[in-house]
Amino acid sequence: MARRVIHLLRQGFPERPDFDGAVSRALLEAAAAGEVSESFRLFVPGRVLAFGVRDTARPAYPAAVAAARQEGFSPVERLAGGRAAVFHEHTLAFAWAIPDPEPRRSIRARFEELAGVVVEALAGLGVDARIGEVPGEYCPGRHSVSHRQRLKLMGVGQRLSRNAAHVGGVIVVGGAQLVNRPLIPVYEALGIPFDPAVTGSLRDIDSTITVEQAAAAVLAEVAARDETVEGGLEARTIRRARELVADHLADGGSARR
């Protein structure tokens, strides 16, 4: 069976934290239209608090948006599913856009593949990484990756379109308390229980791990499974993202998508 060809992209926009979600959506649209092939974007984001669709339906959503801003995080409405999650400069964000004429049939397989990539990458860094929800974790999910089922290290969500899928999420390399700082008031406003004690980072396990070491480990694991080609974002992707960015801004109103 021939291996897939995956385009690796490293470009992020930490200076414009509200832009990354729009770029991911532009890549999803292009994949669905058959304009681009499969891509895996891994980047260092700016300070973002990304709300899920269910969060936007909560009566206290405006208060949660205000709480995120108060803590210095740009509130956005996320492309992938799940609950509110935090991205910051000591994390790695990933966005995997996959053309698929029947995306609903492979939802679980994509979750399992991405979680497997992260577990193997972290194992190479000496981390006892395991797949499964940690009781009390933020943005809970059965394909979260943790250290020994005690500290959440990675969260993942998925979004489907007509002919493609997007798998996105975050690996926390450092700054677990920086994740908790906005999440505590945001989850309190939304009325969602979570235990800050189970929020972790790779540096809680090994203080010498850097963001670039973690990125290299993830990309190496992707390359070990499939053929990869490094590249950059196309100009048309950036143009389309500029058109979409307003759809991802969290203004405290109701969901627009």
C-alpha positions in Angstrom: 0.0 0.0 0.0 1.4 3.4 -1.0 2.2 5.8 1.7 0.4 9.1 1.8 2.2 12.3 1.0 1.8 14.9 3.7 2.9 18.5 3.4 4.5 19.8 6.6 3.9 23.4 7.4 5.5 25.3 10.3 4.2 28.8 9.8 2.3 30.3 12.7 1.1 33.8 13.6 1.9 34.4 17.3 1.7 38.1 16.7 -1.9 37.6 15.4 -3.3 34.9 17.6 -6.8 35.3 16.1 -5.5 34.5 12.6 -4.3 30.9 13.1 -7.9 29.4 13.3 -8.7 31.2 10.1 -5.6 29.7 8.4 -6.7 26.2 9.5 -10.2 26.7 8.2 -8.8 28.0 4.8 -6.7 24.8 4.6 -9.7 22.7 5.4 -11.8 24.4 2.7 -9.0 24.0 0.1 -8.6 20.3 1.0 -12.4 19.8 0.7 -12.3 21.5 -2.7 -9.4 19.4 -4.0 -7.2 22.4 -4.3 -4.5 21.2 -1.9 -3.4 17.8 -0.7 -3.1 16.6 2.9 -1.2 18.9 5.2 0.0 18.9 8.8 0.8 22.3 10.3 2.8 22.4 13.6 3.4 25.9 15.0 4.0 28.0 18.1 0.9 30.1 18.7 0.2 33.3 20.6 -1.9 33.6 23.7 -5.4 32.3 22.7 -8.4 30.9 24.6 -10.3 28.9 22.0 -14.0 28.3 22.8 -15.9 25.4 21.4 -19.4 25.6 19.9 -21.0 24.2 23.0 -19.3 27.0 25.0 -20.8 29.7 22.8 -24.3 28.4 23.6 -23.9 28.9 27.4 -25.7 31.9 28.9 -22.5 33.0 30.6 -20.5 32.9 27.4 -20.0 36.7 27.3 -18.7 36.6 30.9 -16.2 33.8 29.9 -15.0 35.9 26.9 -14.4 38.8 29.2 -12.6 36.6 31.7 -10.2 35.4 28.9 -9.5 39.0 27.9 -8.9 40.0 31.5 -6.2 37.4 31.7 -4.5 38.6 28.5 -5.7 35.8 26.1 -7.4 36.5 22.8 -10.8 34.8 22.8 -11.6 33.0 19.6 -14.1 30.4 18.4 -12.3 27.2 17.5 -12.4 25.2 14.3 -12.2 21.8 16.0 -14.7 20.5 18.5 -14.4 20.3 22.2 -14.5 22.7 25.2 -12.5 25.8 25.8 -8.7 25.3 25.5 -5.6 27.4 25.9 -2.7 28.0 23.5 0.3 30.1 24.4 4.0 30.6 23.5 5.1 27.5 25.4 2.8 25.2 23.6 2.7 23.5 20.1 -0.5 23.8 18.1 -1.2 21.3 15.4 -3.7 21.5 12.5 -4.1 18.4 10.2 -6.2 18.9 7.1 -7.2 15.7 5.3 -9.1 15.4 2.0 -11.7 12.6 2.4 -14.8 12.0 0.3 -16.5 10.3 3.3 -14.9 12.0 6.3 -17.5 10.7 8.8 -16.5 7.1 8.4 -12.9 7.7 9.7 -13.5 10.0 12.7 -12.3 7.6 15.3 -9.3 6.4 13.1 -8.1 10.0 12.7 -8.3 10.6 16.5 -6.4 7.4 17.1 -3.7 8.1 14.5 -3.1 11.6 15.9 -3.0 10.5 19.5 -0.6 7.6 18.4 1.7 10.1 16.7 1.9 12.2 19.9 2.4 9.2 22.2 5.3 7.8 20.2 6.8 11.3 19.8 6.7 11.9 23.5 8.0 8.4 24.3 11.1 9.3 22.3 11.6 12.2 24.7 11.4 9.9 27.7 7.8 10.7 28.6 5.4 7.9 29.8 2.6 9.1 27.5 -0.8 7.4 27.5 -4.0 7.9 25.6 -7.2 8.5 27.5 -9.2 11.1 29.5 -7.8 12.2 32.8 -10.6 12.7 35.4 -11.1 16.4 35.9 -9.2 17.5 32.8 -10.1 20.6 30.8 -11.6 20.0 27.4 -12.1 16.3 28.2 -11.7 13.7 25.5 -11.0 10.0 25.2 -8.1 10.7 22.9 -6.3 13.2 25.2 -2.7 12.3 25.9 -1.4 12.4 29.4 1.6 11.5 31.6 0.7 8.2 33.3 -3.1 9.1 33.2 -2.3 11.8 35.8 -1.3 15.0 33.9 -3.0 16.1 30.7 -0.4 17.0 28.0 -2.3 17.1 24.8 -5.9 17.8 23.8 -7.4 17.2 20.3 -10.6 18.0 18.5 -12.0 17.4 15.0 -14.1 19.2 12.5 -15.7 17.7 9.4 -16.6 19.3 6.1 -18.3 17.8 3.1 -15.1 16.3 1.6 -12.4 16.8 4.2 -11.6 16.7 7.9 -9.5 18.8 10.2 -7.9 17.5 13.4 -6.5 20.2 15.6 -5.2 20.7 19.1 -2.4 21.6 21.4 0.6 20.0 23.1 1.7 21.7 26.3 5.4 21.8 26.5 5.7 24.3 29.4 3.6 26.7 31.3 0.9 24.5 32.8 0.0 27.2 35.2 -0.3 29.6 32.3 -3.0 27.2 30.9 -4.8 27.2 34.2 -4.7 31.0 34.7 -7.4 31.9 32.2 -9.2 28.5 32.4 -10.1 28.8 36.0 -12.3 31.9 35.7 -13.5 30.9 32.2 -14.7 27.4 33.3 -16.2 28.9 36.4 -18.1 31.4 34.3 -19.3 28.6 31.9 -20.3 26.4 34.9 -18.0 23.5 33.7 -16.2 21.5 36.4 -12.4 20.9 36.0 -9.5 20.2 38.2 -6.5 22.5 37.6 -4.2 20.0 39.4 -4.3 17.6 36.4 -3.2 20.2 33.9 0.4 19.3 33.0 3.3 20.0 30.7 6.3 18.2 29.3 8.6 20.3 31.4 6.8 19.1 34.6 8.2 15.7 33.7 11.6 16.8 32.2 12.5 20.5 32.7 15.1 20.3 29.8 12.5 19.6 27.0 12.2 22.6 24.6 9.4 23.5 22.2 11.7 22.8 19.3 12.7 19.4 20.6 9.0 18.5 21.0 8.3 19.8 17.5 11.1 17.8 16.0 9.9 14.6 17.7 6.3 15.0 16.4 7.5 15.8 12.9 9.9 12.8 12.9 7.0 10.5 13.9 4.8 11.8 11.1 7.6 11.3 8.7 8.2 7.7 10.0 4.6 6.8 9.1 4.2 8.6 5.7 6.1 10.5 3.1 6.4 14.1 4.0 7.3 17.3 2.0 8.2 20.5 3.8 6.7 23.7 2.4 5.0 27.0 3.2 1.5 28.4 3.2 0.4 29.5 -0.3 -0.6 33.1 -0.9 -4.2 32.1 -1.7 -4.5 30.4 1.7 -3.4 33.6 3.4 -5.8 35.6 1.3 -8.7 33.3 2.2 -7.8 33.3 5.9 -8.0 37.1 5.9 -11.6 36.8 4.6 -12.4 34.2 7.3 -10.8 35.7 10.4 -13.8 37.6 11.5 -15.8 34.4 11.8 -13.4 33.1 14.4 -13.4 36.1 16.7 -15.2 35.6 20.0 -17.3 38.7 20.7 -19.5 37.3 23.4 -22.3 36.7 21.0 -23.8 33.4 19.8 -22.0 31.0 17.5 -22.0 32.0 13.9 -21.1 28.7 12.3 
